[in-house]
């Protein structure tokens, strides 16, 4: 990182020196890809008064390709997928567990295990905190992607994979859908069901979560066992609304968002929203989606050559989306983003232009404003804020 942090300091000191309002500081974690200069996980500090990301890291944790970060609900544990695979310095997909010191937020490694798949790209905890669901994406057709289930003990230590599931591919796109490519797996709001989005299958697979029935295989195929999406659409990330009545799914390859009604393990599609209607395929690469804490607005990133954040109003009655704004991210490949705890800023991880961009947000209208800061950062992939306890 000898070339990166000097750039970070030079890019941010000027704005920091004019800070007038009282600081409202929040710790955050940034995961990254480590094929270049990045060393892994960075703990930084963000000021929600000024919108400034302090370039000097509070902690740097060396870890290979920690591309997705999962923080436990009590903020005492961090689970990281190490998105390794063939051809990389470490060719083995892994998952790491860290303890988080409550006062200082200092990270300490607990243990690391294999994910039993290539390029694990996402993880989430079960509602009871006893299992971690890991999505092995697997770039290569062989062996293809899989959903791995790992037990988590009371101290946050990961056990070896106890359940591994794969799905038949749709084979619609001969370059990207000849095998399974599990991109994310999340639990329903009540914790009783698990939904696994498979880009290679054009389906979301549904499981009942029942560790009491079988602790070694806690996931059981639900009825119906899957939700079909348009051919060649490539489902990526699923997000439930705060009230649990609706869900939103990015379709990466078609650059769309599917809106669902949700009830007791069943997703019923209500709306399909185009992010890049009539545009060439190069502009279509939907990625992350996050809702505002008040549930009024949904934000979606579209990569490709579009490199935009799209802002939608959420209908409070039926969950449907109404487009409000398209906003360039001032960089390339917005893989992930995060609203800061105040809701006044959005931080965007522009993976390919090697930067984190801070953009103003109007809390009442949901609209995005000016760019506050562009912070050089090598291959950022995920951003997670800690909340004050």
C-alpha positions as CSV (number, residue, x, y, z in Angstrom):
1,X,0.0,0.0,0.0
2,X,3.0,2.3,-0.2
3,X,1.6,4.0,-3.3
4,X,-2.0,4.2,-2.2
5,X,-2.1,5.9,1.2
6,X,0.0,8.9,0.1
7,X,-2.6,9.4,-2.6
8,X,-5.4,9.1,-0.1
9,X,-3.9,11.7,2.2
10,X,-3.3,14.1,-0.7
11,X,-6.8,13.7,-1.9
12,X,-8.5,14.4,1.4
13,X,-6.5,16.7,3.6
14,X,-7.7,19.9,1.9
15,X,-11.4,19.1,2.6
16,X,-10.7,18.0,6.1
17,X,-8.9,21.2,7.1
18,X,-12.0,23.3,6.5
19,X,-14.2,21.2,8.8
20,X,-16.2,23.6,10.9
21,X,-19.2,21.6,12.3
22,X,-18.7,19.3,15.3
23,X,-17.6,15.8,14.2
24,X,-20.0,12.9,14.1
25,X,-17.7,10.0,13.7
26,X,-18.5,6.5,12.6
27,X,-16.2,3.5,12.2
28,X,-16.6,1.5,9.0
29,X,-15.0,-1.4,7.3
30,X,-14.0,-1.7,3.6
31,X,-13.3,-5.0,2.0
32,X,-11.2,-5.2,-1.2
33,X,-9.6,-7.4,-3.9
34,X,-5.9,-8.0,-3.2
35,X,-4.5,-8.8,-6.7
36,X,-3.1,-5.2,-6.7
37,X,-1.8,-3.1,-3.8
38,X,-4.6,-3.6,-1.3
39,X,-3.8,-5.7,1.7
40,X,-7.4,-6.7,2.6
41,X,-9.7,-5.2,5.2
42,X,-9.5,-1.6,6.3
43,X,-11.1,0.0,9.3
44,X,-11.6,3.7,8.7
45,X,-13.5,6.6,10.2
46,X,-16.2,8.7,8.5
47,X,-17.5,12.1,9.7
48,X,-21.3,12.4,9.0
49,X,-21.2,16.1,9.7
50,X,-18.7,17.0,7.0
51,X,-19.0,14.0,4.7
52,X,-15.3,13.3,4.9
53,X,-13.7,9.8,5.0
54,X,-10.5,10.0,7.0
55,X,-7.8,8.5,4.8
56,X,-5.6,7.2,7.6
57,X,-6.7,3.7,8.5
58,X,-7.4,2.8,12.1
59,X,-6.5,-0.8,11.3
60,X,-5.4,-2.8,8.3
61,X,-6.0,-6.6,8.4
62,X,-4.2,-8.6,5.8
63,X,-6.6,-11.1,4.2
64,X,-6.8,-12.5,0.6
65,X,-9.6,-11.0,-1.4
66,X,-12.1,-10.2,1.5
67,X,-14.7,-9.1,-1.0
68,X,-17.9,-9.4,1.2
69,X,-18.2,-8.5,4.9
70,X,-20.9,-9.8,7.2
71,X,-21.2,-8.2,10.6
72,X,-23.3,-10.0,13.3
73,X,-26.3,-8.2,14.7
74,X,-24.5,-7.6,18.0
75,X,-21.5,-6.2,16.1
76,X,-19.2,-8.6,18.0
77,X,-18.2,-10.8,15.0
78,X,-17.2,-10.3,11.4
79,X,-17.4,-13.0,8.8
80,X,-15.5,-12.5,5.5
81,X,-15.5,-14.5,2.3
82,X,-12.1,-14.8,0.7
83,X,-13.0,-14.7,-3.0
84,X,-10.1,-16.9,-4.1
85,X,-10.0,-19.3,-7.0
86,X,-7.9,-20.9,-9.7
87,X,-5.1,-18.7,-11.1
88,X,-4.9,-16.5,-7.9
89,X,-2.1,-16.4,-5.3
90,X,-4.4,-18.5,-3.1
91,X,-6.5,-20.8,-5.4
92,X,-8.7,-22.0,-2.5
93,X,-12.0,-20.3,-1.6
94,X,-12.1,-19.6,2.1
95,X,-14.2,-18.0,4.9
96,X,-12.7,-16.1,7.8
97,X,-14.1,-15.2,11.2
98,X,-13.0,-12.2,13.3
99,X,-13.9,-11.0,16.7
100,X,-14.7,-7.3,17.1
101,X,-13.6,-5.6,20.3
102,X,-16.8,-3.6,21.4
103,X,-15.1,-0.3,22.4
104,X,-12.2,0.0,19.9
105,X,-13.7,-2.1,17.0
106,X,-10.3,-3.8,16.8
107,X,-10.5,-6.9,14.6
108,X,-8.8,-10.2,15.6
109,X,-8.8,-13.4,13.6
110,X,-10.7,-16.3,15.2
111,X,-10.3,-18.9,12.5
112,X,-10.5,-19.6,8.8
113,X,-12.0,-22.6,6.9
114,X,-12.4,-23.6,3.3
115,X,-15.7,-22.8,1.5
116,X,-15.5,-25.9,-0.6
117,X,-16.0,-23.9,-3.7
118,X,-14.3,-21.3,-5.9
119,X,-14.7,-17.5,-5.7
120,X,-17.1,-17.3,-2.6
121,X,-18.7,-13.9,-3.2
122,X,-21.4,-13.4,-0.5
123,X,-22.3,-14.6,3.0
124,X,-25.1,-14.0,5.5
125,X,-25.9,-15.3,9.0
126,X,-29.0,-17.2,9.9
127,X,-31.4,-15.4,12.2
128,X,-30.3,-17.4,15.2
129,X,-26.6,-16.8,14.4
130,X,-25.8,-20.5,14.4
131,X,-25.0,-20.9,10.6
132,X,-23.3,-18.9,7.9
133,X,-24.6,-19.2,4.4
134,X,-21.8,-18.8,1.8
135,X,-22.4,-18.3,-1.9
136,X,-19.6,-19.9,-4.0
137,X,-19.9,-18.1,-7.3
138,X,-17.3,-20.1,-9.3
139,X,-16.2,-18.2,-12.4
140,X,-15.4,-21.5,-14.2
141,X,-18.1,-23.8,-15.6
142,X,-16.5,-26.7,-13.9
143,X,-17.1,-27.3,-11.0
144,X,-19.7,-24.4,-11.0
145,X,-21.2,-22.6,-8.1
146,X,-22.7,-23.8,-4.8
147,X,-24.4,-22.8,-1.6
148,X,-22.3,-23.8,1.5
149,X,-23.6,-24.0,5.0
150,X,-21.1,-23.5,7.9
151,X,-21.9,-23.9,11.6
152,X,-20.9,-21.0,13.9
153,X,-20.3,-21.6,17.6
154,X,-21.0,-19.2,20.5
155,X,-17.4,-17.8,20.3
156,X,-17.8,-17.1,16.6
157,X,-15.6,-20.0,15.4
158,X,-16.5,-21.4,12.0
159,X,-16.9,-25.1,11.6
160,X,-16.3,-27.0,8.4
161,X,-19.0,-27.0,5.7
162,X,-21.9,-29.3,6.8
163,X,-24.2,-28.9,3.7
164,X,-23.4,-28.1,0.1
165,X,-26.1,-27.5,-2.6
166,X,-25.9,-26.9,-6.3
167,X,-28.5,-26.1,-8.9
168,X,-29.0,-26.9,-12.6
169,X,-28.0,-24.1,-14.9
170,X,-30.4,-22.4,-17.4
171,X,-27.7,-22.5,-20.1
172,X,-29.4,-19.6,-21.8
173,X,-26.2,-17.5,-22.1
174,X,-23.4,-19.8,-23.4
175,X,-20.7,-17.6,-21.8
176,X,-22.1,-17.1,-18.3
177,X,-24.8,-19.6,-17.6
178,X,-23.5,-23.1,-18.4
179,X,-23.3,-24.0,-14.7
180,X,-24.6,-22.7,-11.4
181,X,-23.2,-19.3,-10.2
182,X,-24.7,-18.7,-6.7
183,X,-24.4,-15.0,-6.1
184,X,-26.1,-14.4,-2.8
185,X,-28.1,-16.2,-0.1
186,X,-30.3,-14.4,2.5
187,X,-32.8,-15.3,5.1
188,X,-36.4,-14.2,5.3
189,X,-37.3,-11.6,7.9
190,X,-38.6,-14.2,10.3
191,X,-35.6,-16.4,9.7
192,X,-37.6,-19.5,8.7
193,X,-36.7,-19.5,5.0
194,X,-33.5,-19.0,3.0
195,X,-33.3,-17.6,-0.5
196,X,-30.4,-18.4,-2.8
197,X,-30.0,-16.3,-6.0
198,X,-28.3,-18.2,-8.8
199,X,-27.1,-16.1,-11.7
200,X,-26.4,-19.3,-13.7
201,X,-29.9,-20.8,-13.2
202,X,-32.1,-17.7,-13.6
203,X,-33.8,-18.8,-10.4
204,X,-34.0,-18.0,-6.7
205,X,-33.9,-21.3,-4.8
206,X,-36.0,-21.5,-1.6
207,X,-35.2,-23.5,1.5
208,X,-36.8,-24.0,4.9
209,X,-34.3,-23.4,7.7
210,X,-34.8,-26.1,10.4
211,X,-31.6,-26.8,12.4
212,X,-33.6,-28.6,15.1
213,X,-34.8,-31.2,12.6
214,X,-31.3,-31.9,11.3
215,X,-28.3,-29.8,12.6
216,X,-26.0,-31.3,10.0
217,X,-28.3,-30.4,7.1
218,X,-30.4,-27.4,8.3
219,X,-31.7,-26.4,4.9
220,X,-34.6,-28.3,3.4
221,X,-36.0,-27.6,-0.1
222,X,-39.2,-25.6,0.3
223,X,-42.4,-26.0,-1.7
224,X,-42.2,-24.5,-4.3
225,X,-38.4,-25.0,-4.3
226,X,-37.6,-22.0,-6.6
227,X,-38.7,-18.8,-8.2
228,X,-38.1,-18.4,-11.9
229,X,-36.8,-15.2,-13.4
230,X,-36.7,-14.1,-17.1
231,X,-34.4,-16.2,-19.3
232,X,-30.8,-14.8,-19.3
233,X,-31.5,-12.2,-16.6
234,X,-29.0,-13.5,-14.1
235,X,-30.3,-12.9,-10.5
236,X,-27.8,-11.4,-8.1
237,X,-28.8,-9.8,-4.8
238,X,-32.1,-10.1,-2.9
239,X,-33.2,-7.5,-0.3
240,X,-36.3,-7.7,1.9
241,X,-38.2,-4.6,2.9
242,X,-38.2,-3.5,6.5
243,X,-41.7,-4.6,7.1
244,X,-41.1,-8.0,5.5
245,X,-43.9,-7.7,3.0
246,X,-41.9,-7.2,-0.1
247,X,-38.5,-8.1,-1.6
248,X,-36.3,-6.6,-4.3
249,X,-33.9,-8.5,-6.5
250,X,-31.2,-7.2,-8.9
251,X,-31.0,-9.0,-12.2
252,X,-27.4,-8.5,-13.2
253,X,-27.3,-9.5,-16.8
254,X,-30.6,-7.8,-17.9
255,X,-30.0,-4.8,-15.6
256,X,-33.4,-5.0,-14.0
257,X,-35.0,-5.0,-10.5
258,X,-37.7,-7.5,-9.8
259,X,-40.2,-6.5,-7.1
260,X,-42.0,-9.2,-5.1
261,X,-44.8,-9.6,-2.6
262,X,-43.6,-11.9,0.2
263,X,-45.6,-14.2,2.5
264,X,-44.5,-17.3,4.3
265,X,-41.7,-18.5,2.1
266,X,-43.3,-17.5,-1.2
267,X,-42.1,-14.7,-3.5
268,X,-44.8,-13.5,-6.0
269,X,-43.5,-11.1,-8.6
270,X,-45.3,-7.8,-8.8
271,X,-43.1,-5.6,-11.0
272,X,-40.1,-5.7,-13.2
273,X,-38.1,-2.4,-13.6
274,X,-35.6,-1.7,-16.3
275,X,-32.4,0.1,-15.3
276,X,-31.2,0.5,-18.8
277,X,-34.1,0.1,-21.1
278,X,-33.2,0.0,-24.8
279,X,-29.5,0.3,-24.0
280,X,-26.8,-2.0,-25.4
281,X,-25.6,-4.9,-23.3
282,X,-22.4,-3.1,-22.4
283,X,-24.5,-0.8,-20.2
284,X,-26.2,-3.6,-18.3
285,X,-24.6,-4.9,-15.1
286,X,-26.9,-4.4,-12.2
287,X,-25.2,-5.0,-8.8
288,X,-26.0,-3.7,-5.3
289,X,-29.2,-2.5,-3.8
290,X,-30.0,-0.9,-0.5
291,X,-33.0,0.8,1.0
292,X,-33.1,3.9,3.2
293,X,-33.7,3.2,6.9
294,X,-37.1,4.8,6.7
295,X,-38.1,2.4,3.9
296,X,-39.1,5.2,1.5
297,X,-36.3,4.9,-1.1
298,X,-34.4,2.2,-2.9
299,X,-30.9,2.7,-4.4
300,X,-29.5,0.4,-7.1
301,X,-26.1,0.4,-8.8
302,X,-25.7,-0.4,-12.5
303,X,-22.1,-1.0,-13.7
304,X,-21.1,-1.8,-17.2
305,X,-20.5,1.5,-19.1
306,X,-23.4,3.1,-17.4
307,X,-21.8,3.4,-13.9
308,X,-24.8,4.9,-12.2
309,X,-26.8,4.9,-9.1
310,X,-30.6,4.9,-9.6
311,X,-32.9,6.2,-7.0
312,X,-36.5,4.9,-6.6
313,X,-39.4,5.9,-4.4
314,X,-41.0,2.9,-2.7
315,X,-44.8,2.9,-2.7
316,X,-45.8,2.4,1.0
317,X,-48.9,0.4,0.1
318,X,-47.7,-2.1,-2.5
319,X,-43.9,-1.8,-2.5
320,X,-43.7,-0.9,-6.2
321,X,-40.9,1.3,-7.4
322,X,-41.1,4.8,-9.1
323,X,-37.9,6.1,-10.7
324,X,-36.7,9.4,-9.3
325,X,-33.1,9.9,-10.4
326,X,-30.1,8.6,-12.3
327,X,-26.8,9.7,-10.9
328,X,-23.3,9.0,-12.2
329,X,-21.0,7.5,-9.6
330,X,-18.0,9.5,-10.9
331,X,-16.0,6.3,-11.4
332,X,-16.0,2.8,-12.8
333,X,-17.8,-0.3,-11.6
334,X,-19.8,0.6,-8.5
335,X,-19.7,-3.0,-7.0
336,X,-21.2,-1.9,-3.7
337,X,-22.3,1.1,-1.8
338,X,-23.5,2.1,1.7
339,X,-25.7,4.8,3.2
340,X,-23.9,6.3,6.2
341,X,-25.7,6.1,9.6
342,X,-27.0,9.7,9.3
343,X,-28.5,9.0,5.9
344,X,-27.0,12.2,4.6
345,X,-24.3,10.5,2.4
346,X,-23.8,7.5,0.2
347,X,-20.3,6.0,-0.1
348,X,-19.7,4.1,-3.3
349,X,-17.0,1.4,-3.9
350,X,-15.9,2.0,-7.5
351,X,-13.9,-1.2,-7.9
352,X,-12.2,-0.6,-11.3
353,X,-11.4,3.1,-10.9
354,X,-9.9,2.3,-7.5
355,X,-11.8,4.8,-5.4
356,X,-14.5,5.4,-2.8
357,X,-16.8,8.3,-3.7
358,X,-18.8,10.2,-1.2
359,X,-22.1,11.7,-2.5
360,X,-24.5,13.9,-0.6
361,X,-28.1,12.6,0.0
362,X,-31.2,14.6,0.8
363,X,-32.9,12.6,3.6
364,X,-36.4,14.0,2.9
365,X,-36.5,13.6,-0.9
366,X,-34.0,10.7,-1.3
367,X,-32.2,12.5,-4.1
368,X,-28.5,12.4,-4.5
369,X,-26.5,15.7,-4.7
370,X,-23.0,16.8,-5.2
371,X,-19.8,14.7,-4.9
372,X,-18.2,15.6,-1.6
373,X,-15.0,13.5,-1.8
374,X,-13.2,11.0,-4.1
375,X,-10.8,8.9,-2.0
376,X,-8.2,6.7,-3.9
377,X,-8.6,3.1,-2.7
378,X,-7.3,0.0,-4.5
379,X,-10.1,-2.3,-5.7
380,X,-12.8,-1.7,-3.0
381,X,-15.6,-4.2,-3.0
382,X,-17.8,-3.7,0.1
383,X,-18.5,-1.0,2.7
384,X,-19.9,-1.7,6.2
385,X,-20.7,0.9,8.8
386,X,-20.7,0.1,12.5
387,X,-23.7,1.6,14.4
388,X,-23.3,3.3,17.8
389,X,-24.4,1.1,20.6
